[in-house]
Structure formats: structure tokens, C-alpha cells
Amino acid sequence: MNAYVTEFSASKVVSAPRGVSSRVESFIRATTFDRPTLVIDTQAVAEQYRALSAGLGRAAIHYAVKANPDRAVIETLVGLGSHFDAASRGEIELCLSLGARPQDISFGNTIKRASDIAFAHQAGIRMFAVDAEEEMEKIAEHAPGAQVYVRMIVDASEADWPLSRKFGCAQDKAIALLDLAVARGLEPIGLSFHVGSQTKRALGWAGTLDQVAAVWRKAHEAGHALHTLNIGGGFPAFYTEDIDAPTAYAARVMELVSERFGDVPHVMAEPGRGLVAEAGAIAAEVLLVSKKSENDLHRWVYLDIGRFSGLAETEGEAIRYHLVTERDHEPKGPCVLAGPSCDSADVLYEKRPVELPLGLKAGDKIIIRSCGAYTSTYSSVGFNGFPPLDVVAI
């Protein structure tokens, strides 16, 4: 953790636009950092949890720990009664150590080490995701009698990042896996899917839910009394494009679920980005501003943080972060934004240059908004000798 020159004062809090924690920005402006730092507001996390819960209604939130496993975030969510979606033994151990109950944790990764399955089972975890025969055999051997839900591949959605290549089985294979679960003494409880990360419109779920509902009906016709529907993540965060407010968005998704599945007994939702992204911002610094030639139309602005130190989601310029500087009142012009490492791939925005103040120079501070998800977890442990992204919770 950084040594601070100044301390946060609640009296400095000011109002902020959508997608911004005013407490975080006040803290950053009042603090001197010696390296890039993610500041996460646990109060904002709690507010977003309550907003999503209000819309999801009877659905249980299983926070996707991978989005941000900071201890203060997990402690906050445990205190609110959240459930958790864990991707590894380490995440299970983290949640248990901070007070989460085993029955409130699902092992949601479909690719698990056998010894980790055994550990989870011994620790009291009962729900496991599966999408292949061999994984089912591992679970049957190392977690006998466990509950399993089958993850399905769904067609491309409206998401910025579709997530149906690496995970899931084909829709026509799901019933066979449910049959296998019964044959191996497991309890098949339902189906899961992922609509895709950053699905900005709730209506974008409709086609995916239609596909899953068709398999759900076939499973019941085949004699499987499924009672759990895991709708996964996909809940969006505000970056630079408008999205619906969390309660309204979640409520519309649940309406779409009810229209297709009726009163399904147990619905699980796994928000990660949509729960924590807007609660955090990164304090960064300009290291260099340059032009490659006198005729270059674009400046290059190099920050002390890049793709290898927390901003991996700029890959393909998929996530467009909102940048705030103390010079935003000055005239602006286009620039290519890049990170500090000695790697030519460490360029954040070049296809679509960003508009930044023309007076920007080395030493100027920059706040990168909506960075509470998938930044600290994507940060390298020391590429080029740069330290990992620091995290401070307030």
C-alpha cells in the first residue's frame, strides 16, 4: 500500500456523474501516489449490490470474485449476504476466510484440477459447473453426490465481449451430460450460460434466453427435474456509452426470464463488472507526451499504466475508459494513448484516438474512471520490473 502525503476527508466529497464514485475521485485528488493505484469505494459496491438486488428480486447474486477479489470488497459483500461464484481454490479459500458460507459458494469454472474439486467438496462446496464428460467424471470421483449445473454455448449476443467459445457445451449435448450426471450419482440441478460481458441492453438477453429455454424444456421432457437456472454475468458498467440504471436493467432481465421459464425455483446471477466497475478509479500519471514527426497529426501520450499493469481490457479497444485530468478546461486534440512498458503491444487506443488536453505534459495526473473490475486481477506481477497495480479500499 502507498504512503500517503494527504489523507481522505469526507468533507471533500463532491457530486459526480453516472459511473463515478465521488468519494474515490475526492480521495485521489487529495492524495499523492508513488505508483498507479486502484481506489475502490466499498460504499459504492454496497450501493450497487442493493440496486442490482432490487431489480433481480428472487434471484440470488453470486458475485464473480474474479472481477475484483480485494478483501474489503469480499468482506462488504459477505456482510450484505451475497453468494459467490469462485473460479479457483484460491478464490474459495478467500471467500471462506472472510466469512462466506460454503453453501453460498459455487465452483463456477468448468476447467478444474481434480485436487481442487476434492478440496472444495471437503470444504462444503456442493455446486459445480460442468461442460464436458471428463469434467463430470472428475466431479463424480472427487465430489460424490455433488450438485452440478451444465454450462451451455449460446449464439453470439449483443455483448461487447461474447464468451461462448472457450466455455460451455453445444446445446444438443446438454441432455446427454445431464444423463451422465445421474448415471454417476451426481445431482443435475440446472443449466447455466453467459450472455456475454458488457451486454448494454437488457433486451439483448432475449435471444439467448430463448435458446436456453428450449433446452430446459427438453431436459424436463427427458425426466430431469431441473430447478436452478444460472443466468451468469453480462450486467454492464458505465464507461463512455449510456446504459440502463442497474435496478431497471436487472428487473427487465428477470421479466425476460419469467416469460420463458415461468416460476423457476432458483435463479442465480453472477454479476462481476456490473457490481464493482463503477466503484473504482485508477490514479495514474503522464510520463511523456511526444510526436513521431513534425507532420504527425496525433500526439502520443504515455501513461505510467498500460495493458500489462491493469488495463488489459483495452485489448482490441473493447473497453473505452473515461479519462479525467486537471486540464480538461483547456482545448483538446486527438492522441494515441500508450503504456510505459518496453513492449510494442502496450498501446491502449490508436484505432480510435482519444481527445485529451493539448497542454498535457509529463507529471500531470490522470484519473481513469470505472476501473473497479478486471484491472488489479489482470495486472502483471512485475513485467519490465514495474510493480503490480496497487489497490486501496475506502
N, C-alpha and C positions, 0 to 999 in steps of 0.2 A: 504494500500500500504506500502511496505517496506521502511525503512530508508536506504539510500544507503551510503556506505563508499566511493565509487568512482562513477563517472558519465560516461555515454556513450560518446565516442568521435568518430565522423565519420572517423577520421584518423586511427582508429584501425580496420576498416573493412578489412577483407581478403576474398579471394575467397573460395567458399565452394562447395562440391559435390552436386549432384542432391538430392532434398528432404531436403535441409538445407538452412536456411536463414543465410547468413554470418553476417548480421547486428545483428541478435539475438545472435549468438554464441559469437560475439565480445562483445556485451553488457554483457552477462552472465560472460564471463571471466574477465571483468573489474569491476565487481560488487560483493559486499558481500551481501548475503541474509540471513535473520534470520529464514526463513522457506521455504518450497518448493514453487517455483514461476513459473508460466507460463509466458513466454515473447513472445508477439505476434508482428510481424512486419507488420504494416499496408501497407507499400510499397509493401511487398511481396504479401499481399492479393490483392492489386490493380493489380499487375503484373499477378497473376493467373487468376483474373477475366477477364482481357483483353485477356489472352491466351485462356481461355475457350470460350469467346465471339467470338473470331476469328474463332474457329472451329465450333461453334454452328450456326453461321450465323444468319438466320432469327429467330431462337428460342430465346425466352425471358428467361433470367435467373431469377428464383425466388429463391434466396438464402435461404437455410433451416436454419432458425435462431437458431434452437435447437443445431446446431453443435458448435456454439460459439456466444453467444449473447452480447459479450463485446461491450460497447457503441462505442468505437473507430472503431471497425470492422464495425458496422452498419453505422456509420457516413461516413466511407470511401466508402462503397457500395452505400449509398444514393447519394453521390457526383458523383459516376460513372454511375448513372441511373439504378441501379439494381432494380428488383422487389423482393418480399419477400414471402416465404412460412412460415406462422405462425401456431404454434401448440396450442396456448392458447391465452386467453385475454391478459395476461401479455406480450406476445411477440408482439401482435398487438399494445398495448399501447406503448411499447418500440419503435417500428418502427415509429409510428405516431409522437411520441415525438421528434424524431431525423430527421424529415422532409420527411419521406416516404409518398407518396400519397395513400389515401385509395384504389384507383383503381389499385394500383400496389401491393396490398397485397391479397393473397388468404388464406382462413382459411382451411388449408390442413389436419387437424386432423379429422378423421371420427368419433371420440368419443367426443362430445361437450356438455357442460352444456347448457341448454336452455337459461339461462340468459346471457351466453356468446355469443350465437348466436344473441340474441336481441341486445346486446351491439355492436357487430361487425356490424350488419346491420345498426344501428343508426349512427355508426361512418363512414359509407360509404363503408364498405366492401361488395362486390357483389358476389364474387366467393367462393363457399363452396364445400368441398369434402363430399361424402356420400357413404356408402356401405350397408345400411340396411333400411328397411321400416320405422322403428320408428325414425331413424335419419331424414329421408325425411319429416316425419310428423312434427318434431320439427322445421325444417328449414321453412317449409310452414307456420307454425303458427307464428314464431318469426322473419322470414326474408322473408315476402311475396314478390313474384316476383323475388327472387334471382336467380342467375345462379348457377347450380350445375353440377359437373362432377362426374361420378361414378367410384370409385376405384375397380379394379378387382384383383382377386387372379390369379397369374401366377405360372406355374410349376417351380420347383427348377431350379436355374440357376447355372452359374459358380461362383457366388459371394461367398466370404468368409462367409458372414452372409446373407443367404436368409431371406426375410422379408415378406413372404406371408402366415403366419399362423394367426397372430392377426388381420391384416387389409385386407380389400377387400371382395368382394362377388364372388361367383362362376361365371364362365364365362356364364353359361346358365341362370343366374339370372339377368344379367346386363340389358337386354332389358326390363324386367318387371319393373326394377327400373326407367328406362328412361320413360316408360309409366306412372308410378306413378307420376313422377315429372310433367308431362304435366297435369295429372288429378288434381294435387294440385296447379296448377297455377304457377309453377316454370318453369325456362328455362333450359332444359338439353342441355349443350353445348358440352360435350365430355366425354372422358374416361381417366382414369389415372391408373398407375401401378407403381411398384418399382421392378427393375430388381434384386435388392439385393445389400447390402452395400459392397464396395470394389470389384467390378467386374473388374478384372485386364485387361481383353482383350475386346476390343470393339466388336469383333466378337461374344463374349458371349451374346450380346443383341439379336442376330438374332432369336433364337427360341422363346424368349419372345415376340418380336415384331410380329412374325408370329401369335401367339395366339391372341394378341390384335387386329391385323388387321382383323382376321376372324370375331370377334365380331363387329368391326367397320363397316364392310360391311353389316352384318346382321342388324345393327341398321339403316343404311341408307335404306336398303330394307324395313324396318318396318316403314319408314316415318320420322325418326329422322334426321334432317339436322345438324348433328354434325359438329363442326368446330374447336374444341380445343382438342389437344392431349397433355396430361401431361405425359412426359416420366420419371418424378420423378428424383431420385438421382442415386447413384451407381458409379459415377465418382470416380476413385481411387486416393489414395495418395501413395507416395513412402515411404515405411517403410524399408524393407530389401530386397524385391523382385522387380525386374525390371518391370516397366510399361511404356506404351507409353507416349510421351510428350502430354500435355493437348490439344494443338490445333489439333494435328493429331488424337488423341483419339476421341475428340468431333466431328471432321469433319467426321470420319468414322461412328460414331453413326448416324449422320444426313443423311449420304448416305444410311444407312440401313433403316432409317425412310422413306426417299423419295422413295426407291424401293418398299415399301409396302403400303404407304399411299398416294403417289403422292404429289401434292402441297397442303397439308393440310393448311388451312389459318392461324392457330395459334398453335404454338408448345411451350409448357412450359417445362423448365428443372429446376430441383431443386437440384443443387449441394450443398453439405454442407462440408463433409470431403474433397472432391476433390478441394474445393476452399480455405479452411483455414488450413488444417492439416499441410502442409509443411511450413506454415508461422510462426509456433510457436515451441518453445522447452521449456522443463522444467529444471530449475536449481534445482538439488537435491544433497543430501549428504549421504555418507555411515555412518550408525550408529554403525554397528557391523559386523565383519567377524568371523565366527566360524566353527568348525567341531563338529558333533554329537558324533564322536568317533575317536580314533587314526587311525582306519582302514577305515574310511569314504573316499570314492573316490571323494566326492564333498564337497566343502565349501558351507556354507550358507552365503549369502551377504544380509544384511538387510538395506534397504534404509529408508529415512525419509518420503517417499511417497509410498503408496500402492494402493490396489484395492478400498479402501474406501475413498481415498483422491485424486482421479483423474485418476487412471489407471484401471478403471472398465473394459475397453475393453481388458484387458488381460484375462478375463473370458474365460475358455477353451483354453487359449493361442492363441486366434484368431488373435490378433494384436501383432506382434513381433516388439517392438520398438528397435531402434538402440541406443546403449549407448556409450557415449564418455567420456573418463577420461584423466587426465593428465599423466597417467602411460601407455598409450596404446603402448608405445615403448618397454615395458617390456614383458617378457614371460607371456603367458596366460594359463588358465586352466578352466575346467568346474565348474560352481557353480549353486546352486539353488538361485533364486532371490526372496526376500520376502519384504513385507512392515512392518511398525512399530507397527501396532495395536495389541491389545490382542485378536485376533481372528484367529483361526487356518486356516480359509479360505483365509487369507490375504497372499497368496503365488502367485507370478506372473508367474514364469517359473520354472517348476520342471520336467514335462514330457520330455521337450527338454531343458536341462540346457544351460545356456549362457556361452560364453567364456569371462572371464574378467581377468585383470592382477593379477598375483599371489601375487604381493606386495600390493594389495589394502588393506586399513585399515580405521578404523573409522576416520571421519573428512575429508576424500577425497571427492572432488567434482565430480559430475557426471552430464553430460548433456544428457537429453533424447530427441531425435530428433522427428520431425513430430508429435508434441503434440498439434497442434493448434485446433484440433477438438475433441469433446467429452471427454474432461478432466475436465475443470473447471465446466462444467454443470453436470458432474457425481460425483463431489466431495461432500462428506457429509458435513453437516453444523457443525459438531463437534463430530463425533464418537470418543469415548475414550478421549474427550477433546481436540483433535487435531483441529486446526483451518482449515477452508476451504482453498482450493488451492488459493493462491494469484495470481493476474493477473496484468501484466504491459504491456502496449502497447507502442511501439516506432514508 
